[in-house]
Every structure is written in structure tokens, then in C-alpha cells.
Amino acid sequence: MGKLSGKYAIVTGGGKGIGETIVNRFLVDGIEGVAVLEYDGKLLEQLISDLGEVGDKVLPIQCDVSNEAQVKTAVAQAVERFGSVDILVNNAGITRDSMFHKMADDAWDAVVNVNLKGPYHLCKYVIPIMRNQAYGRIVNISSVSAFGNAGQANYAASKAGLIGFTKTLAKEGGPKNIIVNCVAPGYIETDMYNNVPQEIITEHMKLIPLRRLGQPNEVASAVSFLASDDASFISGQCLIISGGATT
């Protein structure tokens, strides 16, 4: 039996990159069912196609996490299918990078609405379920950019907000056995690196003591651990996954 056996999860932004890898890791670790919320319907179709028979455990839901009505409906669909929500992973996120003095209002709003208000929407509808069953595991995906990164004032603010959000929910949820943590990945080799010039990637790796980019499965492993009962006395923490670049 896997460490997530008998559990049901919601993973946002699960159609690609780190989110997709988390979904796959949950399935390997024995998750009973997982609702995958994804903005892009085509990514959901591809995910289910790639999963094959094990895709029967996955409920694909097209959803914009910045839209509260869509989130409310998505959570209701997950509960209707699975009966409960034991694990929530707030992974959905976007970037709209520019130097702050050039940043447009809509770039700020878009990033904050998805990256920070999205998790607020999910928690608003999932936490009452977890409180009622006196059990829950929430993992928020932050970033080392939360500690400051030029050209990402909006992204950094949203990811730093997630850390404070995590620590507060951990204090509030503890008495109801709701454990809340976050992970802060550094440079991870995902689709976003496909169009990054090699010289920039080389410079990034110079900042990493391990001298390589991280892999999505290295983030997914940490998320699966924090979502499991192996982490039953770890709450309110931010685990940095950066190969030593950020400590």
C-alpha cells in the first residue's frame, strides 16, 4: 500500500510541469482519487490520454482558480465524485514579468489573482470539509522568488503572501488536525526553460551549489511527503527546494 492510500486530493495547475508531476507522484504513492484543476482544457485531455488506465482515478476539471464561482463548482464536483477532500495542493501559478517601474496594473492583478487569490478560493471551500472531518493536508507551492527577484515584484509578492497564508492556516487548522505547509522551489527544469537561452541557464546553475537545475520529481517527492501522514507533526513550514542556492 502506498502512503497516500485511501486519500482523495485536489491539485491545481495539474496539467503540466510541476503540477503534472505531482499528480503522477500521487498516483504512484497510492492516492485513491485526484481532481486535477487546470485552466487549459487541452492539457487536461493530454494528461488523461498519457495516464492510460490509471487515469480512471483522475477527475479532470477545467477551472480558472482566480474565478471563485468556478472554484466552488470544481470543489463540489470533487466531493460528488470522491466523497471527501483530504489533500489540497495549490500549485496553479502564472508570471507576468517586468521591472516594477514598467509594470502594468493588469500584470500585477493577473499574477496576484491566480497565485494568491486562487489558493484563497480553494481553501475557502476545502477547509470547511477538512474541519468537518477533522483531517486535512494542504501544500502550497511558493517559490524562492518570495525572497526577492528583480523583474518579479508581482510574482514575488504573491509567493511571499503564500508563505504567510500557510503559516496562519497552520495555526488555525492545527486543532482540527489540518496540517498546512508550503514548498519553495528554485530553478526547476520545466517547460519555462525551453525558450531560455543556454547562457542564462548556465548563469543560473552557477548560483546553485549542486551545479544543476532541479527536476520536477524532486519537488513532487517533497509535496507527496508533506501530504502524507509521514509528515504528521510538521506544519506551518516552508521547505526550500533549491539545491542550496537559497537557504
N, C-alpha and C positions, 0 to 999 in steps of 0.2 A: 504493500500500500504506500502511496505517495504521501508526502507531508501535508498536502492540501486536499486529501481525500474527504469527500462529504461536504466540501465547501463550495459556495457559489460566489462569483465575483463579477464586478463591473470594471472594465478597463477602458478609459477614454483615449482617443487618438491611437487606437489599436490596429490601424490598417497598414502601417509601415514603420520602418525604423525601430527605435527602442520599444515602442508600444507593441508592434507586431511580435517582437522577440519576447516580450513579457507574456503575451498571450500563449505563445508556443511553450515557454518555460512552465507556465501554469499547467498546461495540458500534460507535459512530461511529469510534473510533480503531482498529478492525480486529481486536479480540480474536477469537481463534478459537473460544473457548467460555468460558462463565462459569457456575459453580454459585452460585446465589443461595440463601443460607440465611436463612430467615425464620420467626419464631415463629408468625405468623398465616397460616394456610393460605389464607384468603380473599384476603389481599393478594397471595399468590403467584399465585392464579388470575387476579386482575385484571391483574397485571403481564404475564403471558403473553398474555392477551387483548389488552392495549394494544400489545404489541410486534408482533403480527401475524406475518408470515413470518420476520422476523429473530429471533423467539422460538425458532426451531429451534436457535440457538446457546446457549440458556439452559437449564440444568438446575435446575428448582425443587426445593428440599428443605425441608420443614418441619422446623425444628430449634430447640431451646432451647439456646443456646450455654452456658448455665450447667450443662447436663447433659453430663457427659463421655462417657457411653455414646452419646448421640445425636450428639455431635460426631464421635466415632470412626467411627460408621456413615456420617455425611454425607461425611466426607473420603474414606472408602473408595468411596462411590458416585461422587464426583467423579473419583477416579483410575480407576475402572472405565469411566466414560464417556469421559474425556479422555486418560487415559494418564499424565498428569502434572499437577502444580500449580506454575505459575511465579510466580503473583502471589496474595498474600493481603491482603485489606482487612478489617481488624477494625473494623467500623462499628456493630454492634449495641450499643444502649445504652438505658437507662431512667433516669427520675428518680423520686424519692420525696421531694419537698422538704418541709422543715420546719426551724425553728430547732433547733439542736443540743440544747438543754436539753429540748426536747419530742420529740425523735426517738426512735421505737420501734426496738428491736433488729431487727425484721424488715424495716424500711425500710432500715436500714444494710446488712443482709446481702443483700437483694434487689439493691440497686444494685451493690455490690461484686462479687457473684457473676456478674452479667451483664456489667458494664462492664470488670472487670479479670480475673476468673477465666475469663470467656468467651474473651478473647484468649489466655490461658494454655493453655486446652484446644485451641484451634485451632493454636497454634504447636507444641504438644506433638506433634501428629500430622502437621503440614505440614512443619516444619523438617527432620525426617529425610529426607523426599522431596527437599527442596531441597538438603540436604547431599550426598545421593547423586548428584544431577545437577550439582552444583557451580554452581547458579544459583538465585536467588530474589529476589523483591521483596516486602517486607512494608510495608504502610502502615497505621498505627494511627490511628484517629480520636480525638483527645483533645478538649480544649475550653479556652477561655480561663478557664473556671471552675477549672481546675487551679491557677491562681494566687490563688485565694480568691474566694468569693462567698457572701454571707450567705444562710442558708437552704439551703445545698447542701453541708454538710460531707461527706456520704456521696459525692455526685457529684464534688465537688472532689477528694476523696481518691482516688477510683477513676481519675479522669482524670490526676491528678498521677502516680499509680502507673504509668500507661501511658507517660508520658514517660521515667521511669527504666527501665522494661521495654524500651522502644525503644532507648535508648542502650546498654543492656547487651547486647541481642541483636545490635546493630550491631557491637560489639566482638568478640563470639563468632562471628558469622557471616561477618565480612569475609574471613577466609582461605578460605572456601568460596564466595566470590562471592555472598553473601546480603546484600543491601542492605536496611536497615531504617530507616524514617523515620516521623514522625507529623505530622499537621496538627492545629492547634488553632483551630477556628472560633470566631468571636464570635457576634454576633447575626445569625442567618441566618433568612430568611423561609421557614419551613416550617410544617407543619400545627400545630405547637405554638403558633403565633401567632394561630390562628383565634379563640381564646377570650380572648385578651389584650386588655384594654380599650385603646382608642386612646390615652388619655392616658399609659399606661405605655409603649406603643410610642414615643410622641413623646419621652418622657424618655430612653428607651434611645438614640434617634437623636441626642440632644444630646451623648451621650458619644462618638459616632463622628465623627471629623473629616470623613469623606465625607458625613455627614448623611443616611445611608440605611441600611437593612438590607442585609446581604449576600444573594446569591442562591445556591441550591444548586449551580447550574452553576459558580459561581466556586470552590466547594470541589472539585467534581468535576474541574475542569481541573487543579488542583494535584495531586490524587491521581493522575490519569492520567499527568501528567508524572513524578511520583516513582516510578510503577510501570513506567515505560518506560526504555529504555537511554539516553535523553537525560539521565537523572539518574545515570549510571553511576559518578560519583565523589562522590556526595552520600549520606552515610549517618550515622545517629545524630543527625539534626537534627529539630527541632520547628518547623514552619513555621506562624506565627500568621497567621490569615486573619480580620482584624477591622476592616478599613477604617481602621486606625491607632489604634483605641481601646485596644489593648494592644500594647506594644512590648517 
